[in-house]
Amino acid sequence: MSGKKRKGGNKTQPDSYINLVTALINLVLAVILLYEKLKS
């Protein structure tokens, strides 16, 4: 385990931030679709 990975401190890389936001949006959409399917 090398300690050089966190050189930027608390800065989040733009790519990983975009991936996180996309994953959250996908999760919300999946929950909404599941709820609609179970409701009908």
N, C-alpha and C positions, 0 to 999 in steps of 0.2 A: 504494500500500500504506500504509494508515494503521496506526499503532501503538496505536490505542485499543481494539482488539479484546481484548487480553490485560490488561485493567485489573485483573481479580481475581487475577492471578498464576497459581498452580498449581491453582486451584479448578476442578473440572470441573462443568459444569452438570448438574443431575439428569436432564434429558431426554436429553442426549447419553450420559450414563452408562448409562441404561436401554436406549438404543438399542444401545450397545456390548455390553451383557450379552445382549440379545436376539439380536444377530447372532452372538455366540459360541455361544449355545445352538443356534441354527439350524445353524451350521456343524458342531457336534458331532453333531447329529441326522442331518444329511445324510451325514456320514462313516460313521456307524453303519449307516444304511440302505443305503448303497452297499456296505459290507462284507458285510452280510447277503445282499444280492442277488448279489454275486460269489461268496459262499461256497456258495450253493445251486446 
